[in-house]
Amino acid sequence: MPVITNINDLKRIYERRVPRMFFDYAESGSWTEQTFRENSSDFEQIRLRQRVAVDMTGRTTASQMIGQDVAMPVALAPVGLTGMQHADGEIKAARAAEEFGVPFTLSTMSINSIEEVAEAASKPFWFQLYTMKDEDYIRRLIQRAKDAKCSALVITLDLQILGQRHKDLKNGLSAPPKLTPATIANLMTKWTWGLQMLGAKRRNFGNIVGHVHGVSDTSQLGAWTAEQFDPALDWGKVEKLIEMWGGKVILKGILDAEDARMAAKLGADAIVVSNHGGRQLDGALSSIRMLPEIMDAVGNDVEVHLDSGIRSGQDVLKALALGAKGTMIGRAFVYGLGAMGQKGVTAALEVIQKELDTTMALCGERSVEALGRHNLLIPEDFGGRWQA
Ligand SMILES: Cc1cc2nc3c(=O)[nH]c(=O)nc-3n(C[C@H](O)[C@H](O)[C@H](O)COP(=O)(O)O)c2cc1C
């Protein structure tokens, strides 16, 4: 096993091992990728206050997210096609998460189905819902998540239509990959991935194929997905989904204080301040830059989580110190998964926890609950002077 000291080490191995089409799928933002880039670079603008001569024994990163105990407040975000980054990727990631003690979120657009993950996992996981026009399918999907004992429904609100990522169009992204001269040439250099994939439980969209009338293969599926995401989704429909689920709900994809207030009013258990990792509205501000304004608006009314751009435990600490109660990581765990399967996801979580713990100690804190704005040095114009 190579020595992994940071998330970028995993990314380098991931890039070598996984077909270009799936690496590009994860490593893209929409259009110019400005928001994708700024999600990470904005974290760098926030600096840390070093404190000394503070007893740092008995530290812990343990905390809670929506009332559930977590080893650190970092959940695995829902990531579509995770099972194309590594054979049985969703099962591998779910197992790594439960062993580590953090939540795993299964995407609607996963390869392994809800039932396959539930069978392989021994702890409840979260299920992420994309809202589709086919209400009967959504009702059945929600019932499947209930039957699988999922402990929270994560409703994603920022993808009623798909942001354009140029590379996916140019690569002809599909699952499994279509065999063209270019993909064959690339696959020839990814033998381990291919051999493992031959033994995978599944190579198509497990929550969809066989569950939606008329969808039996992925070529129909592409067209079906484009047609099916619900452009008419509004707060009224969100309220109905919350009622239909009847359990803990997390509303994901909030980037505006007004929307955060609406989400809190509907009684969500948490919101995720997120711009979908820069994959939807290019030109939107980064999640970390929007967090203070959203905390000011709803920090006392609803639990706030943040994702988009987190690549280290230091990034996690900055989000927590700004008031978030939890965070999610997308690409950071995908790099680990693509690099080394379950072990790689564990390695990603270990790296982040170690960075979080060490940074906490050097900031003079012993628990994540104690973190606050007093740990940070924030540029005066960080919130920006934007005119609406
Ligand atoms: C390859 C990829 C696929 C994703 N698929 C989904 C999805 O199916 N559902 C969803 O709600 N979010 C999806 N997201 C967004 C993530 O849940 C999360 O918001 C984002 O990855 C956070 O940014 P980060 O990758 O910089 O950590 C996806 C992100 C990536 C990178």
The ligand as an SDF file (V2000), in Angstrom:
LIG
                    3D

 31 33  0  0  0  0  0  0  0  0999 V2000
  -19.2900   12.7190   -9.7390 C   0  0  0  0  0  0  0  0  0  0  0  0
  -20.3290   13.3950   -8.8950 C   0  0  0  0  0  0  0  0  0  0  0  0
  -21.6300   12.9150   -8.9300 C   0  0  0  0  0  0  0  0  0  0  0  0
  -22.6000   13.4980   -8.1100 C   0  0  0  0  0  0  0  0  0  0  0  0
  -23.8630   12.9700   -8.0870 N   0  0  0  0  0  0  0  0  0  0  0  0
  -24.7730   13.4820   -7.2280 C   0  0  0  0  0  0  0  0  0  0  0  0
  -26.0460   12.8630   -7.0860 C   0  0  0  0  0  0  0  0  0  0  0  0
  -26.3360   11.8450   -7.6980 O   0  0  0  0  0  0  0  0  0  0  0  0
  -26.9230   13.4390   -6.2120 N   0  0  0  0  0  0  0  0  0  0  0  0
  -26.6230   14.5750   -5.4840 C   0  0  0  0  0  0  0  0  0  0  0  0
  -27.4510   15.0580   -4.7270 O   0  0  0  0  0  0  0  0  0  0  0  0
  -25.4070   15.1470   -5.5940 N   0  0  0  0  0  0  0  0  0  0  0  0
  -24.4880   14.6210   -6.4300 C   0  0  0  0  0  0  0  0  0  0  0  0
  -23.2480   15.1950   -6.5080 N   0  0  0  0  0  0  0  0  0  0  0  0
  -22.9200   16.3330   -5.6420 C   0  0  0  0  0  0  0  0  0  0  0  0
  -22.3630   15.8400   -4.3180 C   0  0  0  0  0  0  0  0  0  0  0  0
  -23.3630   15.2410   -3.5370 O   0  0  0  0  0  0  0  0  0  0  0  0
  -21.7370   16.9800   -3.4900 C   0  0  0  0  0  0  0  0  0  0  0  0
  -22.6720   18.0130   -3.3820 O   0  0  0  0  0  0  0  0  0  0  0  0
  -20.4570   17.5090   -4.1290 C   0  0  0  0  0  0  0  0  0  0  0  0
  -19.6760   16.4570   -4.6320 O   0  0  0  0  0  0  0  0  0  0  0  0
  -19.6560   18.2850   -3.0910 C   0  0  0  0  0  0  0  0  0  0  0  0
  -18.5210   18.8260   -3.6500 O   0  0  0  0  0  0  0  0  0  0  0  0
  -17.0580   18.1570   -3.5620 P   0  0  0  0  0  0  0  0  0  0  0  0
  -17.0580   17.0550   -4.5900 O   0  0  0  0  0  0  0  0  0  0  0  0
  -16.1680   19.2750   -3.9130 O   0  0  0  0  0  0  0  0  0  0  0  0
  -16.8880   17.6060   -2.1700 O   0  0  0  0  0  0  0  0  0  0  0  0
  -22.2620   14.6060   -7.3060 C   0  0  0  0  0  0  0  0  0  0  0  0
  -20.9500   15.0820   -7.2930 C   0  0  0  0  0  0  0  0  0  0  0  0
  -19.9910   14.4830   -8.0690 C   0  0  0  0  0  0  0  0  0  0  0  0
  -18.5810   14.9880   -8.0120 C   0  0  0  0  0  0  0  0  0  0  0  0
  1  2  1  0
  2  3  1  0
  2 30  2  0
  3  4  2  0
  4  5  1  0
  4 28  1  0
  5  6  2  0
  6  7  1  0
  6 13  1  0
  7  8  2  0
  7  9  1  0
  9 10  1  0
 10 11  2  0
 10 12  1  0
 12 13  2  0
 13 14  1  0
 14 15  1  0
 14 28  1  0
 15 16  1  0
 16 17  1  0
 16 18  1  0
 18 19  1  0
 18 20  1  0
 20 21  1  0
 20 22  1  0
 22 23  1  0
 23 24  1  0
 24 25  2  0
 24 26  1  0
 24 27  1  0
 28 29  2  0
 29 30  1  0
 30 31  1  0
M  END
$$$$
